[in-house]
Amino acid sequence: MKTLEMAQATAPLAEYARTLNSEATILTVNGRPVAALVPIANADWETISLSGNPDFLALIEHSRKRQKEEGGISREEMRRRLAAAPSLP
């Protein structure tokens, strides 16, 4: 991981993006991290947009909490239910 003090970041953003390779560049102000330029591999637009969406993240957290408290069904049970479900027109 590379760090770059914001005051020293005078090149165009595209230049920093080209140098990412496989590691992030962390931008700092007075040594404290404030932003990150991170390479993206194997991700589509939907994945990227949802990964920072607060409503989606809240939904995932709610689902995890419910799963932990109430339990769930096995993979085999889910397959059985899906096989028995009527198909859509």
N, C-alpha and C positions, 0 to 999 in steps of 0.2 A: 504494500500500500504506500502510495506517495502522499505527501502533504504539500500544500502550497499556501503561503500566506496571501490573503486576499489583496493586500497592497502590492504584492509582487506579481499578481496575475494580470499582466498587461497584454498578453497575446489574445487573438480572437478565440472564442469558444471552440470553433472547429479545430483549431490547432491542438488544443488540449484533448479533445475527443479522439483525434487521430493517434495520440500517444498512449491511450488507455491500455491497449493490448488486453491482458487478463486481470489487471489489478485496478482498484479504485484510486481516484485522486480526491483527497479530502481538502476542502478549502477551509482555512482558519482565519480568525480575526484575533490578534493578540494571543496566538497559540491555541485558541479554543475552536473546536470544529463547528462550522456553521452550515456547510453544505457538502454534498458528495457528488462527484461525477463518476458514474458506475457503468462498466460495460454490461451490455445485455446480450445474453446468448439463449437461443431456443425459447424465445418468448414472442407472443403475438400482441397486437394492440390491446385486445381485451384483457389479457393477463396483466399487462403493464398498467392499464387504467384502473382495473379492479384492485390491484395490490395496494393502492394508496387511497382508495375510496372509503371514507369513514363509515358510510352506511353499510357497505358490503362487509367491512371488517367487524362491525358491530353484529351483523347477522351471523357471521362465522363464529364469533365469540359466544353468542347466545346459543347457537347449535351445539358447540362444544360443551358448554355448561349443562345444557339439557341432557346431552348424551351421558355425561359423567353422573348426573343426579338420577336419571331415569333408566339408564341403560339403553340398549338398542337391540337390533335383531342381527342374526348371523348373516354372512354372505350367502349361505345356502338358502336361508329363509327369504332373503331379498330376491334371489333368482327364482325361487318357487312362486313368489307373489307376482313377479314381473311376467313369468310364463303364463300365469293364470289370468292376468289382466286382459280385458278385451282390447283388441288393436284399434287404433284410430282410423277413421275413413281415409 
